[in-house]
Amino acid sequence: MARFFIDRPIFAWVIALFIMVLGGVAIKQLPIAQYPTVAPPSIVVSVAYPGASAQTLEDSVISVIEREMNGAQGMIYMESTSQANGTGSITISFETGTNPDLAQVDVQNRLARATPRLPAAVTQQGVRVDKARSNFLLFTILSSDDPNWDTIALGDYASRNVLPEIQRIKGVGQAQLFGTEKAMRIWIDPAKLVGFNLSPSDVSTAIAQQNAQVASGTIGDLPVAKGQQISATVVVTGQLSTVEQFGNIMLRANPDGSTVRLKDVARIEIGGQAYVTSTRLNGKPSTGIGVQLSPTGNALETARLIKERMQQLQKYFPHGMKYSIPYDSTKFIQISISQVVETLIEAVILVFIVMYVFLQNIRYTIIPTIVVPVALLGSFATLLAMGFSINVLTMFGMVLVIGIVVDDAIVVVENVERIMSEEGLPPLLATRKAMGQISGAIIGVTVVLMSVFVPLAFFAGAVGNIYRQFSIVMVSSIGFSAFMALSLTPALCAHLLKPVEAGHHMEKKGFFGWFNRTFTTGAKRYEGVVGKILRRSGRALVVFVLLIGIVGLMFARLPNSFLPNEDQGYIIANIQLPPGATAERTNVILHAMEDYVLKQPEVADMVAVTGFSFTGQGQNMGLAFIPLKSWDERKGQGQSAQDLAMRITMHMGALRDSFIFVVSPPPIPELGRGTGFSFRLQDRGGLGHAALLQARNQL
């Protein structure tokens, strides 16, 4: 094989360039993430039953859908929540490797079978099926300095003009509005309604009948009577839009000619469609849109597209309206990847310097160096072919493998140089002879190295998902380097190296001369130490055993974790008040938190959401995203995200009637929103909700 490429150097170059081109194309197409996908893909079914209690929602909607979802192809478990505000969701998790698109289709088909058994109010609201990750990618906030743009107006504008644009962006799994749209709110007076002998159903029926868009036909349509001169489409007032129009809706016509209109029994105003959630940025009312990434989305690319779209939409914002993205989880990913890339470049430079110092010939150094980009770019092509991503672990594998991929090429160059120096053969003949001697050794060493990393690719569970891509990078890079050592490297040696006379060993001067003398002296001293150890092998064995014992003891005492917790540049606060607490009480707690948090020197912004949290929805729930300043501005002691989270938790713990915990996000948010572990209590005996709560309190 080596001789084939020695005689055809251009063909060897073409193959190397082809591998590099494939790798360059792959880099543009590979998704970028912090870690490989570990969490199983999940599909979320969201429902709304206005006015229903949590128990009613569970009995009439959630349980009906769950029965149909049970047994879905590849499903491993499902979890549902029913909120007191009439909203609920079912999260269906599937086996790792399941195609999210096919899983969504299966869920939608099963949902279609359950739809006829759902209440009419639920089907009218619509049942959503989304494939999205549980954590938020970023938050877009709309605010305005114009007092005419209150939170309802901002929410309505965001819902109509911004939210649909974000939802259409590639990679967006779900975009959730934390605000409200405008709606016509009708406050019925029960006493007046009874006085006119009417019921709420009479009101809703009248509104549905008289607030409808109808096709009113045409005048003079074909066929027409002779002499018809005009053809026109009849336009009638359709859906109502003003308070006066709704107030004039007729509820009943009495025999005496009098009428009962909606304004006679109700107060009508334009307000928010639902006051479930509200958003504040740094204490100022605003409207937020939380974006969740799709299971197959590229986090960095999706965030970039969202920012570009918001820049375009900003040109059409009303006067005084502006947007900001205070919370962006991709900043940490960008910095993590960029730091690994910097390390990769530094490693390549260091490898080049080390090779040049020892080989002491620029041609001898360049030949092994060429193998590095070929092997690494070939690994990128392999990642794309296998459906993997660029992440911290794959880049770490490339940093680690740099010192390995040049080994085979160095062996080839040194063996060719040795034969030229000892036998005086020209580079072409010396390369042929050298490859005949070491080709088998190169293949053997490559197989041994691959056998070390291949087993990592077959680990099961989350550990396997984490290290599989790392293993593939190592194995593919080693494989490409071995192929280059048998193809391009000998071709370069045969045609780039200069002939050397037999027995000629040039004495180096300057730095290289000093280095060679120092290295030779160090090698002789090392030989002397080894000789003394061999003469006292018993003592050496005792020292060896002691070292093993010390290492084992230290290993046993080291703390362990799945992945290290890092300062990702933001923290999350979850707020929960006692059941029945109103949004006003929740806002008091959030205002107190804002007053304290925004005074901290590490904090950049604070996004506070009322009515929503990671543990549920309701007036007694709250959530806060707290982005921090740049890592360069937080190098002092006690300024890390973990330290700040603990400080805020301790301060807010003094407030009564509230449960607040502030956490730094875990390494893999899809596996949970905090570090440690979580578990669930199940009522398998059918004892009821009250018994389940009692068991929870006892636990």
N, C-alpha and C positions, 0 to 999 in steps of 0.2 A: 504493500500500500504506500509506504513512504517513498519508494523508488518511483512510483507512478507520478507522484506530485513533484519530486525532485526534477524529473524530466519535463514537467509541465507546470512551471511556476505561475503562469498567467491563469491557468485553470484554478490553482490553489487560491490565488487572489480573488478570482471571481466568486468562489464559494464563500470566502471570508466576507467579502463585500455584500453578498446576498444575505448572509446571516445578519450582518449589521443593519441592512435596510429593513429586514423583517422586524428586528428589534426596535428600530426607530419608529416604524409604523405602529408597533404594538404599544409603545409608550404613550402615543397620542390617544389610543383607544382603551387602555386599561383604566378601570375605576380606581380611585384613590381613597383610601380609608385609613383610620388609625390602626385598626386590627382586622384580621380576617373575620368574616361572618361566622359567628359562633351560635347566636340564638336561633332557634328554629323559626322558620317563616310563619307569620300569623296573619289571619284575616279578621277584620273587625266589622261586626254588624251593629249598626246604630239605629235606635228606634226612639220615637217620641210619642207619648200619650198625654196630651194636655189635660191637666186637672186630675190625673190619676195619682193615687198614692203608690209608694214603693211596692207594697204587697199586691195591690191590684195589677200593677205593671208586671210583676213577677208571675202572677197566676195566669193572666190572660194573654200575655205577649211573650215574655222571655221563655217561660217553660214550653210554650208551643213551638217556638223556633228551635229551642235546644233539642227537643225530641226529634225533629227533622235532621238536625246537624249531626246527631249521634251516629257514628258509623261512617263518616265521610272518609274518603280514600286518603290514607296517610295521616289522619288525625291522631294526635297523641293525647291531647287534653283540651278542654275549653273552660273558660272562666267568664262569669257574667256578673254584672252589677245593675242594680235597680235603684234609682235615685228618687227622693221624695218630690222632686220637681217634675216628675213624669218622664224623665229621660233615662235610657238604659243602653247597655252595650253588651255584646257577647264577643269575646276574643277567642278565636279558634286557632290553636297552635298545631303545626304539622311537623312531620319528621324532617330532620335536616336533609337538604338536598331536594325537597319537593319544589316543583315549579310553582311560584306564587300565582302566575297567571292561570294555570290549570286549577289550582286550589280555589281561586276566586270564582271561576266558572262553576265549579262543583258546588260551592256555597250558594251561589245565586240560583242554581237549578233547584237545590233543596229548599231555598227560601221561597221560591215560586210555589212549591207544594204547600207551604205553610201559610202563605198570604191569605187564601180564602177563609181561614179560621181566625184571622186577626180582627180586632175591632175596626169598624169603619174609620174611626178617628185616626187610627194608626196608619192605615193605608193611605188616607188623604194626606197625611204629613209626609209620607214616603219613608221607605226603609233603605238606609244606605249600606253599601258593602264596599269597604276600602281595604286595600293592602298597603299598610304603612307601618313603619317602626314606631315603637311606643314613645321614644324620646323626641324632643323638639330639635330640629336642625337650627332654626333661627327664629327671631321675633321681629316683625316689621311693625313699627308704631307710627300712627298718624296723629298729628296734633295741629293746633291752629292758635294763632294769637288773636284771631277775630272772635269776639264774644258771641257772635251769631252762630258760630260753629260749635255747638255743644257736643257732648258725647253721643247723643242720639243722631245728630246730623253727621258727625264723623263716621259713626258706625254704618249709617245708611249709605254714605258715599263709598266707604271701603267695601261694603257688600256688593254694590252695583258696579263699581269701576275698578277696584283693585283685586278683590278676592278671585273673580273669574280669570283674570290675567295670570295670577300666580298658579292657580290650579291647572292651567294649560301647560305649564313649564315642564319639560322632560325631567324626570327624577323626583317630582313632587308626589308623594303618596297621599297626603291629606293636608289641607289648609283650613284652619279653624279660626273663626272670627270670635274674638273676645270683646264683644260689644253687642249692639242691637241695631236692627233696621227700624225704619219708620213704619208705623202701622196706625190704622184708625182704631182707637180704643173706645169701647162703648160700655159705660158704667150704668147698669140697669138699677133703677130704684124699685126694690121689691114691693113696697107699699103701693106705688102707682101702678105697677104691673097687675097686682091683685085687684086694685080698684077698677081696672078696665077688663077684668076677667081674662087676662092673657097669661101665658106661660113663657119661659125662656125659649122653649122649642118653637113657639110661634114667632118669636123675634128672629131666631137664627134662620128659620124657613123663609121669612119675608126678605131678609138680607140676601140669602142665596138666590132667591128668585129675581129680585130687582137689581142686584149688583152683578149682572152677567153680561157678557159680550155675546150678542146674537147676530146671526146672518139675516138681515132684513130684506134681502132680495133686490130686484131691479124693476124699473119702469120702462116699458117699451122694449122688452127683450123679445127675441125671435121665438116663435112666429108672432107677428103683430097684426092688428087690424089695419085695414087699408086706410091710409091717411095719417097714420101715426108719425109725428115729426120729431119726437124727442125720445132719447134713450138715456137713462141715468140710473146710477146705483143709489139705492136708498141708504142714507147714513143716519143712524139713530144714536142717541146717547147710550153708551154701553156701560162699562164699569165706572162706578162713582169714584170721585177723587177728592171732594171737599167735605168739610164738616156740614155745610148747609145741605148738600145733596144727600148725605147719609141721614141727616135729620128729617128730611122730607119723605123717607121711605114709609109707605103706607102699611100699617099693621092690620087695620080692619076698617071696613066701610060699614057704617051703621045704617039701619033702614030709614032713619030720618034725614039721611044725606050727610051727616057729620062723619068725620074720619078720625082715626087714631094713628098718629104718626110716631116715628121712633123718638123724635125729640120730646114727645109728651111723656115718655116713660124712662128716658135715659139721658145721661150727660155724655156728650160726644166730644172727643178731642184727638188731636194727632200726638202720639207719643211713641214709645218704643214697643217693638213687637214682643219682646221678652226682656225682663230685667234680671236675667239669670246671672250674667257675668258683667263685670266692668273692669277697666284697665286704667292704671296710672303710671306715668313715667316720671320718676323723681318727684313724686307728690302732686303732679299736675294731671288733670283728667285727660284721657286720650283713648284711642281705640287700637287694639293690637290684633295682629294676625299671626298665629303660631303655625309654622310650617314643619311637617313631619316628612321624612325621607321615605321613598318607596323602598322595598326590600332589595331591589336591584339597582338603586340609584347611586350615582357618583356624587358623594357629598360635596366635594370642592367644586365640581362642574355645576351642580344644581345651585349652590349658593352663588356662584358667579353669575349664572343666568338670572337669578332672582334680583340681584343687585343691578344688573344691566336693565332689566325690565322696569324696576322702580325708578331708575334714572330717566327712562323714557316717559313713564307715566307722570313724573314730577312736572314735566313741561305743561301738562294740561290741568294741574291742580288749581283750584280756586285761590284767589288772592289770600295770603296769610297761612295757607295750609302747607305743611312740610312733613317729611317722613324721616325716620331714623331707624337704624338696625342696632340697638344697644346690645342685644344678645345674639351672638354668632358662635356656635360650637365648632365651626371649621377653623377658627383662628389657631386653636391648639393643634389641630391636625396639620395645618400648613407649617407651623413652626416645628413640629416633630419631624415631618418629612424633610423639611429644609435642613434641619440640623443633621439628620442622617445622611443627606446628600453631601453636606459639607464634610462630614466624617469620611464618606466614601472618596471624595476628591483628595482629602488629606492622606488617606490610606494609599491611594494610587501614587501620589507624589513621594511618600515615604518609601514605598516598595521600589520605585524607580531609583531613589537616592541610594538605598541599601544595595541594590543590584549593581549600581555604577561603582560604589565604593569597593565592592568585592571583585567584580569582573574587570573594572579599571579600563574599559574600552567602550566607547559610545555605541559602536555597532553591536557589540555583544549585549549591551543593555537594551537597545531599542527593540531587538528581535523578540525577547520575552515580553516586553511591555506591550507590543502590538496584540498579544493574546488577550490582554485584560479587557479591552472594549468589545472584542469579538465574543468572548465567553459571557460577559455581563449582558450584552444586547441579545445574545442567543437565549439567555435566561428570561428576559422580558417576553420574547416571542413564545417561549414555553408557557409562561404564566397566562398569556392571552389565549393560547390554544386550549388550556385546561380550565379556563373560566375563573381564574384567580384575580387578585388585585395587587396594586402597589400599596404596601402598608409598612408599618415600622418593622415587622418581623422579616418580610421579604427583603427590605433594604438592609437590615442587620445581617441577613444571610450573605448578601453581596459584599458587605464590608468584611465579613469573616472569611469569605472564600478568596479574596484578592491574593492573600499570601499563598494560597494553595494552587491557584490556576497558573501561576508563573513557574511552579516547581518543575513540571515536565519540560517546559521550554528551556529552562536553565540547564537541566540535565543534558538536553540535546546540544545546546551551544557549547557547554563545557567539554562534552565528549568530542565534538568536532574540533574544538580548539586543541585538545590534548593530542588527537591523532595528527593534526597538522604540525604541531610542535615536535612530536616524537618521531614521526615518519616522513615529514616534509611533503605530504600529499597535497595537491591543490584542493581548494574548498569543495569542488564537486565530488571528487573521489573520496575525500575525507568524510563528507556527509553521508555518502552511500555506505561506507564502511561503518560509520558510527551508528547509523540507523539499523544496520544489520545486527549490531551488538545489543542495542537497548530497546528496540521496538517491543519485544516481549515483556521487558521489565516495566515499560510505561503502561502497557495494557494491564499488567498484573497489579501495579500500584493503584491504577484508576479503579479497578474492580474492588480492591480492598477499601479504598476511601468511600466508594459508593455504598458498600455494604454497611458502613457505619451509619449513614444517614437515611438509607432507604427504609429501615424499620419505623422511623418516625412518621412516615406517611401513612402507616397502617394503624396508628393509635385510634382508639374508638372515643366517641363522645366529644365533649368540648375541647379536651386536651388535644385530641387528634385534629380538630378543626383549627386550633391555634398553630400547631407545629407542622401541619401538612404542607403548607405553602413554603415554610422555611426549609423543609426537607427537599422539596422539589427544586428550589433555587440552588441549594448546595449540590444536589445530584446533577442537575442540568449544567451548571457552571463547570463542574469537574469533568463532565462528559465532553463539553465543547472544548475545554482546555486540552484534554487528551487528544481529541480529533485534530486540533490545531498543531499539537506537538508532533503528530504523524503526517501532517499535510503542509500547512503554511510555514511552520518553523523550519523544517529541513529545506524547503524550497528557498527560503530567505537565506539560510546559512550557505547553501550551495552557490548563491549568486550575489550575496552582499559582502561576505567575509573576504578579507584580503589574505593572500597566501603568506605562509610563515615558513622560514627555513627550518630544516630538521635540527633539533637540538638547540634551537634559538630561544633563549629566555631573556627577554629584555629586563634589565635592572631598572626599577622605577626610581624616580627622584621626586623631591618635593613632598607633598602631602602623602601621595600613594607610597613613596619609599618609607616615610615615617610610619604609616599605617601598617605596612607589611612587616616591618621590623617589630613593631609593638605587638601585632597579632601573633607573630612567631614566638616572641618571648612569652606572651600569655599562654599560648598553646603548650609550650614546654613546661611551664609552671603547673598547668592543669594536669599534664601527664605525670609530673612528680607527685601531685596530691593523690591522683588515682592510684599510683603505685603504692603509696603509703597505706591507703585504705585497703588495698588488696592484701597487703601483708598483715593487716589487722581486721580481717573480715568479720570476726566475732563481734567486735565493738561496733563495726559499721552496721551489722544486722540488728544489734540492740537499738542503735539510734534510729534505724529505719522503722522498727516496730513502735518505738515511742512516738515518732512523727505520725504514723498511721493512727495511733490511739488518740493523739491530740486533735488531729483532723476530724476523726470520728466524733469526739466529744463536742467539738465546736459545731459540727454539722447537726448534731442532735439538739443543740441549744439554740440554733438559729430559728427565728420565727419564719413561718411559711405562709404563703398566700397564692391565690390563683394567678393574679397579675399584680404588679406593684401599683399602689395608689399614687397618682401624680397630681400636681397643681395644674389644673386645666384652664385656669384663668377666670373661673366663675364658680359661684356656689348657689345652692337652691334652698329656699326656706319653705317648709310646709306648715300651714297654720290650720288648726282645727279648734273650734269652740264647742261648748256643750250642745247637744241636740236641741233644736228649737231656737237657738240664738239667731237674731236677725242680721241682715247685711250691715245695718248701722253699727252693731257691736263689733262685727268683723272689721269694718273700716277703722274703728277706733284703735284696734290692735295693730292694723297695718300702718296707720298714721304714726303710732308710737314706734314701730319698727323703722319706718322711714326716717323719723327724726334722729334715731340713733345710728342707723346704718350709713346714711349719707354724710355723717360727720367723720366717718372712719377714713383715714388717709389712703387706705388701700382700695377703696370702692370708687368705681367710675360711674356707674348708673345703678338704678333699681327699678325693675319692672314689677309692679304689684297687680295681681289679679284677684278680684273678689268673686266668690261663688264657684270657684274651681280649684281643685287640688289633685294631687296624685292618688289620694285616698277616696275621692268621691266628689260629688257636686252638691251644692246647696248654699243657703245663705250663711251657714256657719263655717264655710270652707274658704281658704285663701291660699295663694301661692305667690312666691316672689323669686324672680331670677335676679341675681346680683352679679353683674359682670365686674371684674376687677381691673385695675390698671395693669399696664404692661409688666411683664416679669422683670424687666430692667429697672422698674421703679419700685419693686418690692423685694429688694435683696436683703433687707434688714431682718434681724431675728424677730420671730413672731408675726411676720407679714405674709406667710403662706396662706393659701386658701383654707387648709385644714385648721390653722391657728385662728383665723378670722371666724370660721364657722363655729368653732368652740366658744369663742368670745361672745358672739351674738347670741348663741343658744343660752349661755349662762346669764346674760343680761336680760333677755326676754323671759327667762324662767321666773323672774320676779313678778310678772304680771299674773293676776288671778284669772280663773275661768278661761284659760286658753292653754292648748298643748302645741308647742312650737318646737320644731327641731330643724336645725340647719345642717346641711351635709355638703361635702364636696362630692361631685359626681363620680361614680365608679368608673373603672377603666373601660368597661363594656356596658353602656347604659341599657342595652337590650336585655341583659340578664337581671336587671333590677335597677331601682333608682337610688340605691344606697349600697354601702359595703356590708359585708357579713352575709346573713342568709335570712330567708323568710319562709314561713310555713302557713298552712291553711287548716282551719277546723271545718270538718264536714259533718252534716247531720245525716248520717247514713241510716239511723234508726227511725227517721221521720218524726222526731219529738217536737218539732216546731221551732219557730224563730226565737221565742222567749227562752226555751231551754238552751238554744245555741248561744244566746247572749250571756246566759248565766254561766255556761261552761267557759266562755271567753273571759268573763270577769274573774272566775276562779283561777284560771290559768295566769 
